[in-house]
Amino acid sequence: MKLKGRVAIITGASSGVGYATARLFAREGATVIAAARRRDRLDHLVAEIATEGHQGFSIPTDVTDSAQVQRLVDQTLGLLGRIDILLNCAGGVMKVSPIESFSDAEWRGVLDTNLSGVFYTARAVVPAMKRQRSGTIINLGSRVGKVGVANIGPFCAAKFALAGLSQSMAQELRPHNIFVTTVYSGLINADIHPLNPAEAFRRQMITTEDVAQALLWVCTLPPSLRVDELPIMPRQVDL
Ligand SMILES: NC(=O)c1ccc[n+]([C@@H]2O[C@H](COP(=O)([O-])OP(=O)(O)OC[C@H]3O[C@@H](n4cnc5c(N)ncnc54)[C@H](OP(=O)(O)O)[C@@H]3O)[C@@H](O)[C@H]2O)c1
């Protein structure tokens, strides 16, 4: 087991990449703290993990609410005493539309979920990781956080900003033996509401299980190696 004894907080664990990674990390011996808003999905995940003989906890959390994020981290430390991995998967496009059709609330919603949520979780876990003198933080960025794409302006803006936040944290936290990696992914066959692609196109995307394997690799790097950025793409599609 590659993650035996490690404690991993995974946001966005109720579906997609977060869900698949929670399953894999638990199988590899990590104790998983599953966070997202949908309690029923988190409870289902934790039950599946338990059925396989592994350990997980569900802590429903809205990452746009810094008080809920602080409670997530405090409860994790109360239960398990340490946090080795923070995996920020919570996020999403939310709306595909011309820029002038986004309301103030929609703009803020996309930024709050994809950017502020990462800031809140990182800010909350870093004191514990500094005390431990170890930690891994992985942020799910996007290919469209490197290259702007039409009709998802707020999402592109949030993921571009996430790249800057991640680079800054990586530099700042490295002396504390805390390593920050941004995974820039192309299209993943997850919920990806509201894109709703055809089934044939979905089959060309990266699977959530394969993303989970990439994330496991980042969490189990050899001691001389760090990975600040990891671009991943579907084999045959440039999106
Ligand atoms: N799918 C792609 O093609 C793709 C490509 C590049 C990057 N990404 C990024 O990969 C990450 C995972 O997305 P996915 O593809 O796995 O999509 P997904 O299946 O839609 O998962 C998104 C997750 O985010 C959670 N979430 C959304 N808002 C939240 C909030 N306010 N508080 C807490 N959790 C929240 C959702 O759970 P609840 O609704 O239960 O809260 C869900 O578990 C995202 O950051 C996404 O931007 C995806």
The ligand as a MOL file (V3000), in Angstrom:
LIG
                    3D

  0  0  0     0  0            999 V3000
M  V30 BEGIN CTAB
M  V30 COUNTS 48 52 0 0 0
M  V30 BEGIN ATOM
M  V30 1 N -13.9010 17.3900 -16.3180 0
M  V30 2 C -12.9800 18.0510 -16.9950 0
M  V30 3 O -12.9210 17.9730 -18.2490 0
M  V30 4 C -11.9550 18.8860 -16.2740 0
M  V30 5 C -10.8740 19.3640 -16.9950 0
M  V30 6 C -9.9200 20.1270 -16.3380 0
M  V30 7 C -10.0450 20.3910 -14.9880 0
M  V30 8 N -11.1270 19.9190 -14.3200 0 CHG=1
M  V30 9 C -11.2300 20.2310 -12.8930 0
M  V30 10 O -11.2020 19.0130 -12.1590 0
M  V30 11 C -11.8760 19.2040 -10.9070 0
M  V30 12 C -12.8480 18.0530 -10.6840 0
M  V30 13 O -13.9220 18.1640 -11.6070 0
M  V30 14 P -14.6270 16.8940 -12.2660 0
M  V30 15 O -14.2910 16.9110 -13.6830 0
M  V30 16 O -14.3690 15.7000 -11.4470 0 CHG=-1
M  V30 17 O -16.1600 17.3640 -12.1740 0
M  V30 18 P -17.3820 16.9410 -11.2580 0
M  V30 19 O -17.6530 15.4840 -11.3860 0
M  V30 20 O -18.4670 17.9140 -11.6290 0
M  V30 21 O -16.8840 17.2220 -9.7850 0
M  V30 22 C -16.8800 18.4940 -9.2190 0
M  V30 23 C -16.8760 18.3340 -7.7150 0
M  V30 24 O -16.7850 19.6380 -7.1200 0
M  V30 25 C -17.6790 19.6770 -6.0270 0
M  V30 26 N -18.0660 21.0480 -5.7520 0
M  V30 27 C -18.5720 21.9600 -6.6030 0
M  V30 28 N -18.8270 23.1060 -5.9380 0
M  V30 29 C -18.4660 22.9000 -4.6420 0
M  V30 30 C -18.4980 23.6840 -3.4670 0
M  V30 31 N -18.9500 24.9480 -3.4730 0
M  V30 32 N -18.0560 23.1460 -2.3120 0
M  V30 33 C -17.5850 21.8770 -2.2860 0
M  V30 34 N -17.5260 21.0770 -3.3550 0
M  V30 35 C -17.9780 21.5890 -4.5230 0
M  V30 36 C -18.8700 18.8200 -6.4780 0
M  V30 37 O -19.5710 18.3120 -5.3620 0
M  V30 38 P -20.9470 18.8770 -4.7550 0
M  V30 39 O -21.8030 19.3050 -5.8990 0
M  V30 40 O -21.4750 17.7060 -3.9840 0
M  V30 41 O -20.5570 20.0040 -3.8560 0
M  V30 42 C -18.1400 17.6800 -7.1770 0
M  V30 43 O -17.7860 16.6990 -6.2480 0
M  V30 44 C -12.5330 20.5960 -10.9920 0
M  V30 45 O -11.7330 21.5300 -10.3170 0
M  V30 46 C -12.5370 20.8820 -12.4780 0
M  V30 47 O -12.5260 22.2830 -12.7610 0
M  V30 48 C -12.0810 19.1500 -14.9240 0
M  V30 END ATOM
M  V30 BEGIN BOND
M  V30 1 1 1 2
M  V30 2 2 2 3
M  V30 3 1 2 4
M  V30 4 1 4 5
M  V30 5 2 4 48
M  V30 6 2 5 6
M  V30 7 1 6 7
M  V30 8 2 7 8
M  V30 9 1 8 9
M  V30 10 1 8 48
M  V30 11 1 9 10
M  V30 12 1 9 46
M  V30 13 1 10 11
M  V30 14 1 11 12
M  V30 15 1 11 44
M  V30 16 1 12 13
M  V30 17 1 13 14
M  V30 18 2 14 15
M  V30 19 1 14 16
M  V30 20 1 14 17
M  V30 21 1 17 18
M  V30 22 2 18 19
M  V30 23 1 18 20
M  V30 24 1 18 21
M  V30 25 1 21 22
M  V30 26 1 22 23
M  V30 27 1 23 24
M  V30 28 1 23 42
M  V30 29 1 24 25
M  V30 30 1 25 26
M  V30 31 1 25 36
M  V30 32 1 26 27
M  V30 33 1 26 35
M  V30 34 2 27 28
M  V30 35 1 28 29
M  V30 36 1 29 30
M  V30 37 2 29 35
M  V30 38 1 30 31
M  V30 39 2 30 32
M  V30 40 1 32 33
M  V30 41 2 33 34
M  V30 42 1 34 35
M  V30 43 1 36 37
M  V30 44 1 36 42
M  V30 45 1 37 38
M  V30 46 2 38 39
M  V30 47 1 38 40
M  V30 48 1 38 41
M  V30 49 1 42 43
M  V30 50 1 44 45
M  V30 51 1 44 46
M  V30 52 1 46 47
M  V30 END BOND
M  V30 END CTAB
M  END
